[in-house]
Amino acid sequence: MTYSLQLYTVREALERDLPGTIARIAEIGFRQVEPYNFAATADALAAAFTAHGITAPSGHAPLLSADQDEIFAAANKLGIATVIDPFIPAEHWQDAAAIEATAAALNAAARKGAEYGVRVGYHNHQWELESSINGTTSLEYLASLLDPELVLEVDTYWAAVGGQDPAALLTRLGAQVKFIHIKDGPLDTDTAAQLPAGQGKVAVWDVIEAAKSLEVGVVEFDDYSGDIFEGIGESLSYLNRGKA
């Protein structure tokens, strides 16, 4: 089991000083990261990764609303093997036809990605779990429509906020789940109240153990009221200690 850091967590620091932020992440102990919107900063990221021994097994990019060729070419430059679409708004999850259209678009993106040797995935928020289609959550309905080569990155915190037991959800989704977002907190939409792993209401080890085909666990904070570098360090230390 390896751990990565979603770079959106330190987005403000990255905007101020990209090389210095990557250096600090490496000093904390991360050897893998998950970039976001990486096509715009691919050259700078590549240089920083090389300088500090960082790799990026996955990355977030708006595959359904941006230039896919540009995204997949940037993924190749950064060694990103899986590109994950991180956000499709809530209004697209309320009826079967809209979800079917999203699945078709993701399947088409996966075919394009295959031309670059890149796998495609999808990452949820809470609304895919709050809504249901034919007796199942909208996320699970989407999963049933995806081609076999597509993967899921389950944001376990937002799954819980959406009313699901994230460990049970991961069990139902099975081998489609290759990545999870690991975050903790009070399980509400106040992102600034999020906490380092092990300090909130998420049963972190139950979640990890339920993801039987997991490749990477990705630490993320959407926001944080404290020092973000201390927060990610506490999360990584908790995860590296292992289950008590």
GUPA-445367 format. One record per atom (N, C-alpha, C, CB): x, y, z. Coordinates in steps of 0.05 Angstrom, whole numbers, plus 5000, padded with zeros to 4 digits. Glycine has a CB too. Example, Ala and Ser with C-alpha at 12.3 -4.5 7.8 and 13.67 -1.06 7.14 Angstrom:
2
526448865156
524649105156
526449345156
522649115181
525749555142
527349795143
525850015157
528249885114
END
This chain:
244
501749765000
500050005000
501850255000
498150005025
501450424981
502850674980
500950914983
504450704954
502151134992
500551374996
501551604979
500551455026
499651764970
500151984953
498852234965
499151944924
499452464955
498252714964
496952854940
500252904977
494352914942
492953064922
493953364925
489853054925
495253464904
496453724905
494553954908
498153764881
491953904903
489954114908
490054194938
487154014901
490854014955
491054064983
492854304989
492153814998
495054334973
496954544978
496954744955
499854424982
494654794943
494354954919
495355234923
491554964910
494855354946
495755634951
498755644952
494555744976
500055454965
502955454966
504155404939
503955234986
502855224923
503855164896
503755414878
502154944883
501755574881
501455814865
503656014872
498755944869
504456014897
506556204906
509356104899
506456244937
509755844902
512455734898
512255434892
514255784924
511955364867
511555084859
514054914867
511055064829
516454994859
518754814866
519154784896
521354924854
518855004911
519154984940
517054824953
519155264951
514554824943
512454674954
512854374949
509754754942
513754304925
514354014920
516653924938
515053974890
518654094941
520854024959
519953974987
522954254959
518054134997
517154105024
515453855027
515454355033
513853785007
512353535007
514153295009
510553514982
516353304994
518353094995
519653075022
520453134973
520253305035
521453305061
519553175082
522153585069
516953225079
515053105097
514952805095
512253215092
515652705071
515752415068
514152295045
515052285092
512752465031
511252365008
513152314984
508952564999
512752084971
514252024947
512552014922
515651754950
509852044927
507952054905
506052284909
506451784902
505152394887
503152604889
501052564867
504452884886
498852704870
496652694850
496152984841
494052564861
497353064818
496953344809
494153394799
498953404786
493353644798
490753724788
491253934766
488853844810
489453934746
489754124723
492654144715
488654404731
493953924711
496853914708
497853994680
497753644714
496054004661
497054074634
498254354633
494754064614
497154534650
498154814649
500854844662
496154994664
501654664679
504254694694
505954444690
503654744724
505554294669
506954034666
509954064666
506053904640
511054264653
513954294652
515154344679
514754514633
513954534694
514854604721
514554364740
513454844732
512354224738
511953994755
514053774749
509153874752
514453724723
516453524715
519153584727
516553494685
520053834725
522653904736
522753864766
523354194728
520653954780
520553924809
520453634817
518254074821
518953464803
518753184810
521553054807
516753044791
522853114785
525552994780
527553084802
526653084753
527353334810
529253444830
528853314858
528953744832
526453224864
525853134891
524952844892
523753314903
525252694871
524652404872
521652344875
526152284894
520052514863
517152484865
516052354840
515752764870
514052174843
512652074820
509652134823
513051764817
508152104801
505352174801
503851944787
504752444787
502951744802
501551524789
498751604778
501151304808
497651814789
494951904780
494952204780
492751794798
492952314765
492652604764
489752674758
494552734743
488952914766
486253004761
486253204738
484953144786
484353174720
484053364698
481153354688
486053294674
480053584678
477353594669
476953474641
476353884669
476953214640
477053074614
474553134597
477252774619
472353184610
469853224594
469353514586
467553124610
471253694593
470853974586
473454114577
469754124610
475553954571
478054074562
479253904540
480054104586
481453984529
482753854507
484053594517
484854044494
482853374509
483853114519
486653044508
481952894511
487253114484
489953064473
492053214490
490053144444
491453464496
493353624512
493653494540
492353914515
491453404552
491653284578
493253024578
488753224589
492652854558
494052594558
497052624550
492652404538
497652824534
500452874527
501952974552
500653084505
500653144568
501853234593
502153014613
500153464605
500252834613
500452594631
502852424623
497852424629
503352394598
505652244589
508252384598
505752214559
508252644597
510652794605
511252754635
510253094599
509052734650
509352714679
509352424690
507252864693
509152234672
509051954680
506451874694
511251904699
504352034689
501751974701
500351754685
499952234702
499851524698
498751294684
495651294684
499751044696
494451444703
491551454706
490651744709
490551284730
488951834690
487852104691
484952074700
488052244663
484252224721
481652204734
480152464731
482052124764
477752444721
475952684720
474952734748
473652654699
475452964759
474852994788
472153124795
476953164800
470553214775
468253374783
466253394760
469153654791
463953274765
461653314747
459353414765
460853054731
458253654759
456453784778
453953614785
455554044767
452753694807
450553534819
448153504800
449553674844
447653704783
445353684765
445553454745
444953944751
447953354741
448353134722
447852864734
451153144710
446952854759
446752594773
443852534782
448552594797
441952684771
439252664781
437452484764
438052934782
438252394741
436652224725
438352034708
434752384706
437151814700
438751604687
439951704661
436951364681
438451854645
439451944619
441952114622
437252104605
442052284642
444452454646
446852284654
443852674667
446352084671
448551914679
449551744656
447651734703
447651654640
448451494616
450151664597
445951384602
449451914594
451052094577
453852134588
449652364573
454052164615
456652184627
458351934623
456352244657
457051704627
458551454623
459551434594
456651214629
457851504575
458751494547
461051674542
456351564528
461051914554
463252104550
465751994563
462452374562
465551884587
467951774600
469051534585
467251684629
467251364574
468151134558
469651234533
465850964550
468651454521
470051564497
472751674505
468351774484
472951804529
475451914538
477451684544
475052074564
476451464553
478251234558
479351124533
476751014573
477751124512
478851034486
481051224476
476551014465
480551484479
482651674472
485151644489
481551964474
484751604515
486951564533
488651324526
486051544562
487251114517
488750874510
490750914487
486750654501
490151114470
492051184448
494651294459
490751384430
494551394484
496951504497
498051314518
496251774509
496751084521
497550894542
496750984570
500550864542
494551144571
493651254597
490851154603
493551574595
490451074628
487850974638
486251214647
488250764660
483551184647
481751394655
480151304679
479851474631
479551494697
477851444720
476051674726
479651384744
474451634747
472551834757
472651854787
469651784747
472452094797
472552154826
469952294834
475052344833
468752204856
466152304865
466352524886
464552074877
464052654888
463452834911
461052714926
462953134902
459652874942
457452754957
454952714941
456852924981
454552874920
451952864906
451452604891
451653104888
453652474882
453252224868
452252004887
455952134856
452552044913
451551854933
448951944945
453551824955
448252204944
445752304955
443452234936
445852604959
443952214911
441852154891
441851854884
442152324866
439551754876
439451464869
437851424843
438151304892
438551214829
437251134804
436550844806
439151194780
434050774803
433150494802
434050344827
434150354777
434050484850
434650344875
437550324882
433550074875
439250454866
442150454873
443150734872
443750264853
445450784884
446551064883
447351134854
448951084902
447251384849
448051474822
450851394815
447751784820
452651394835
455451314829
455551024821
457251364854
454050854835
454050574828
452650524801
452650404849
450650684794
449450664768
451450734746
446950844766
452950954751
455051014732
457050784729
456551274741
457850674752
459850454751
458950224734
460450364780
456350174735
455249944719
455350004689
452449894728
455650254681
455650324653
458450374641
454050574649
460450364658
463150424649
464450174636
464950524672
466050224616
467550014603
469549894624
469050114578
470249644620
471849504641
474549634647
472349224632
475649784628
478349904632
478150154649
479649954606
475850264653
475650504670
475750434699
473050654664
476750624715
477050574744
475650794759
480050564752
475350744785
474150944803
476151024824
471550824816
476051274831
477451384854
475251474873
479451614847
474751324894
472551394913
473651594934
471451134926
472351824935
472952014956
471251914980
472252314949
472651784999
471151655020
469851845039
473051475036
470952085042
469752285059
467152385047
471752525064
467252455022
464752555009
462652335007
465352674982
463552095004
461651875004
460051865030
463051604999
461551905052
460251905079
458452145082
462351895101
459352375073
457652615074
455152575058
459252865064
455352425036
453052365020
451152155031
453952274993
451752055055
449951875068
450551585066
447251915058
452851515055
453651235051
455751155072
454651185023
455750905079
457950785094
460150735073
457150515109
462450885075
464450865053
465650585051
466551065058
465950445073
467050175071
465149985057
467750065099
462550005063
460549845049
460449915020
457849875062
460550175013
460550254985
462950144970
460650564984
465250154982
467650044970
467349744965
470150094987
466249604984
465749314980
463949264957
464549195006
461849424954
459949384932
461249444905
457449554935
462949654904
464149734879
466449544871
465250014881
467649414890
469549204885
472049294870
468248994869
472849134850
475349174836
475549414819
475948934819
473249554814
473449804799
474950024814
470649904792
475050004840
476350214856
479350154858
475050224885
480850334846
483850304846
485150524863
484950314818
483650734869
484650954885
482451044904
485551204867
483251144927
481351274945
482551534955
480651084970
480851724962
481751964976
481351915005
480252214966
483451965020
483451925049
483352195062
485951755059
481152255075
480952505090
479152455114
479852745073
479152635133
477652595158
476452855167
479552475180
474752835186
473353075196
470653005207
473153285175
468853215210
466253175223
464153065204
465353435234
464753005180
462852905160
460553105154
461652645170
461353345147
459453545138
460753705116
458453725161
459453905105
460354045082
462154285090
458054145066
462754315115
464654525124
467454425119
464254595155
468554495096
471154385088
473354475107
471854455060
473154715118
475254815136
475454655162
474755105142
473354495167
473354335192
474654065187
470554295202
475654005163
476953745158
479453715176
477653715129
480153465181
482253405201
484153205189
481053295227
486553185200
488452965192
487152695196
491052985207
488052505180
487052235182
487252125210
488552045162
485051995220
485051885246
484052065268
487751795253
483452315261
482552515281
479652585279
484252755279
478152465260
475352535256
473552295258
474952675229
471352295243
469352095245
469551865224
466652215242
471551885206
471851675186
473351435198
473351785161
472351205194
473750955203
475850895182
471750715207
478051025183
480051035161
480950755155
482451205169
481650585175
482750325169
480650135158
484050205194
478150165167
475950005155
475650075125
473250055170
475950325119
475750415091
477950295075
475750725090
480450325084
482750215069
482449915065
485350285084
481649775086
481449485084
479249395065
481049365111
477249565062
474949495044
475649525015
472549665051
477749675009
478549714981
480449504973
479750004976
479449274964
481149034960
482949054936
479348794957
482349224917
484049254893
485549524893
482349224868
485849634916
487049904919
489949914909
486850004947
490550114893
493350154884
494650374901
493350224855
493250594905
494350824919
492150954937
495551034899
492851014961
491151184978
492151464977
491151075007
490351654970
491151924965
490152104988
490052024938
492052225003
491352405024
490452675012
493852455043
488252775022
487253035012
485853185035
485352994988
486153445034
484453635049
483253825028
486053795071
480653865029
479454075012
480154345023
476354035010
480154375049
481054615063
481954515091
478754835066
483254695105
484254625132
484654885147
486854465131
483754885173
483955135188
486755175200
481955135210
488354965201
491054985212
493155015191
491654745230
495654955198
497854955179
497654705162
500654975194
497254745136
496654525119
498954325117
496054615091
501454415119
503654235118
503854065143
506354385114
503154175166
502954015191
500753815188
502454205215
498553895176
496253715173
496853475155
493853865161
498153525133
498853295115
500953115128
499753395088
502753245143
504753085158
503552905178
506853265171
501553005193
500152845213
498652615200
498153015229
497352665177
495952455162
497952235154
494552565138
500152315142
502052115133
503251955156
504352255117
503852085178
504851945202
502851735212
505652145224
500351815213
498251635222
498051395204
495551785222
498151435177
497951215159
500351035159
497451325130
502751165162
505151005163
505450835188
507551185161
504150915210
504150755235
502550505231
503050925258
500650505213
499050265209
496750245229
500750015210
495050045225
492750005242
493549935270
490849785230
492350065289
493050015317
492049745326
491950235336
END
